[in-house]
Amino acid sequence: MSASPVEPTVDPTARRGPVRRLVAVVVAFLVAGAVAGVVWERLWDAPDGLTYQGAWYLEPAGPDVAFQGIWLFVLIAFPLGLVLAAVAGLWRDHETATVVTVLLAACLAAVVMYAVGSGLGPADPQVLAAGSPDYTPLPGDLGLTAPDDGATPWRSSALLALPAGAMAGLVGTYLLAGRGFSRRVRG
């Protein structure tokens, strides 16, 4: 008698569980990014400025006025990434897939947050100033750089705040959550 090798049967629904969970993580990050973009725009006060010779200038000028949108973005994005990743890290299987998914989802959520917030904010005053008479008051736009002429409003390291918060939350969860939640075997 020869023994035939028995192939283990894999339940197809067992494979779909982790995939569904990872898709849920991505969706949660994207929805949270969109909501955070709305919150970012609502909490931001548009700086005032004036046009002069086809250009827009902050009035009053200063770094505290120019960078309010940037620090507010970071103030919202970092804790958001921290909390979302900590929740995603509570599932203790498929850690590598969870890390990759959380990192990609956090990067996408940061872009969505920026796109929604800046889309809801006022238009670029540098563009509007080109056709406006001198000393026309215009509000600033919501971006992640100083409102200088020729600056790209999304080219900023502030976009890394949400992914950095997410990685910090995931690392914290993986390092610290196992200590308090696991049952110790006493023998």
C-alpha positions in Angstrom: 0.0 0.0 0.0 1.3 3.3 -0.9 0.2 6.3 1.0 -1.0 9.1 -1.2 -0.1 12.5 0.0 -3.0 14.4 1.4 -3.2 17.9 0.2 -4.6 20.3 2.7 -7.7 22.0 1.6 -7.7 25.8 2.0 -11.0 27.5 2.5 -11.3 30.3 -0.1 -13.0 32.5 2.5 -10.0 32.2 4.8 -7.9 34.0 2.1 -10.5 36.7 1.6 -10.5 37.7 5.3 -7.1 39.4 5.4 -7.7 41.0 2.0 -11.0 42.5 3.1 -9.4 43.8 6.3 -6.6 45.5 4.3 -9.1 47.0 1.9 -11.0 48.3 4.9 -7.8 49.9 6.2 -7.2 51.7 2.9 -10.9 52.9 2.7 -10.7 54.1 6.3 -7.5 56.1 5.6 -9.0 57.6 2.5 -12.3 58.6 4.1 -10.4 60.0 7.1 -8.1 61.9 4.8 -11.1 63.5 3.0 -12.7 64.4 6.3 -9.4 65.8 7.6 -9.1 68.0 4.5 -12.5 69.5 5.2 -11.5 70.1 8.8 -8.2 71.6 7.7 -10.0 74.1 5.4 -12.6 75.0 8.0 -10.1 75.7 10.8 -7.8 77.7 8.6 -8.0 81.5 8.4 -7.2 82.7 4.9 -4.5 85.3 5.1 -5.3 88.7 3.6 -3.2 90.2 0.9 -3.1 93.0 -1.7 -2.3 93.0 -5.4 0.4 95.3 -6.7 1.7 95.3 -10.3 0.2 92.0 -11.2 1.5 90.2 -8.1 -0.1 89.3 -4.7 1.5 90.2 -1.4 0.6 89.2 2.2 -0.6 92.1 4.2 0.8 92.0 6.9 3.7 89.9 5.8 5.3 87.4 8.2 6.1 83.8 8.7 3.4 83.3 11.3 0.8 84.3 8.7 2.3 82.5 5.8 2.8 79.1 7.5 -0.5 78.8 9.4 -1.9 76.4 6.8 1.2 74.2 7.0 1.3 73.8 10.7 -2.4 73.2 10.9 -2.0 70.5 8.3 0.7 68.8 10.4 -1.3 69.3 13.6 -4.3 67.4 12.1 -2.5 64.8 9.9 0.1 63.4 12.4 -2.4 62.4 15.1 -4.8 61.1 12.5 -2.2 58.8 11.1 -1.1 57.8 14.6 -4.7 56.8 15.6 -5.7 55.1 12.4 -2.5 53.0 12.3 -2.7 52.0 15.9 -6.2 50.7 15.3 -5.0 48.8 12.2 -2.1 47.4 14.1 -4.3 45.8 16.7 -4.9 42.9 14.3 -2.0 40.6 15.0 -1.8 38.6 11.8 -0.2 39.5 8.5 1.9 42.2 10.0 4.1 42.8 6.9 1.0 43.2 4.7 -0.5 45.6 7.3 2.7 47.7 7.4 2.8 48.1 3.6 -0.9 48.7 3.4 -0.9 51.3 6.2 2.1 53.1 4.6 0.5 53.3 1.2 -2.9 54.2 2.6 -1.4 57.0 4.7 0.5 58.4 1.7 -2.8 58.4 -0.3 -4.7 59.9 2.6 -2.3 62.8 2.9 -2.7 63.5 -0.8 -6.5 63.3 -0.4 -6.4 65.6 2.6 -4.4 68.1 0.7 -6.6 67.9 -2.4 -9.9 68.2 -0.5 -8.6 71.1 1.7 -7.0 73.1 -1.1 -10.0 72.4 -3.4 -12.4 73.9 -0.8 -10.2 76.9 -0.1 -9.9 80.1 -2.2 -8.2 80.2 -5.6 -4.6 81.0 -6.1 -4.2 84.7 -5.4 -1.1 85.0 -7.7 -3.2 83.9 -10.6 -6.0 86.3 -9.7 -3.6 89.2 -9.1 -2.4 89.1 -12.7 -5.6 90.7 -14.0 -6.5 92.8 -10.9 -5.9 96.5 -10.4 -3.3 97.5 -7.8 -4.3 97.3 -4.1 -7.2 94.9 -4.7 -7.7 92.8 -1.5 -7.6 89.0 -2.1 -7.5 86.1 0.4 -4.6 83.7 0.2 -4.9 80.1 -0.9 -4.6 77.0 1.2 -1.3 75.3 0.4 1.7 73.7 2.0 4.3 76.2 1.0 4.8 79.9 1.5 2.6 82.0 -0.8 5.6 83.1 -2.9 5.3 83.7 -6.7 6.3 80.5 -8.5 6.1 78.2 -5.4 4.4 74.8 -6.0 1.7 74.7 -3.3 1.8 70.9 -2.7 5.6 70.4 -2.8 6.2 70.2 0.9 7.6 67.8 3.5 4.3 68.5 5.5 2.7 65.8 3.3 4.8 63.3 5.2 3.1 64.1 8.5 0.3 61.6 8.0 2.6 58.7 7.0 5.0 59.5 9.8 2.2 59.5 12.3 0.9 56.2 10.9 4.3 54.5 11.1 4.8 55.8 14.7 1.3 54.4 15.6 2.0 51.1 14.0 5.4 50.7 15.6 4.0 51.7 19.0 1.2 49.2 18.6 3.5 46.4 17.6 6.0 47.1 20.3 3.7 47.9 23.2 0.3 46.4 22.6 1.6 42.8 22.9 2.7 43.3 26.4 -0.6 44.5 27.9 -3.1 42.5 25.8 -1.6 39.0 25.7 -2.5 36.4 28.3 0.4 34.9 30.1 0.4 31.2 30.4 1.0 30.2 34.0 2.1 26.7 34.7 
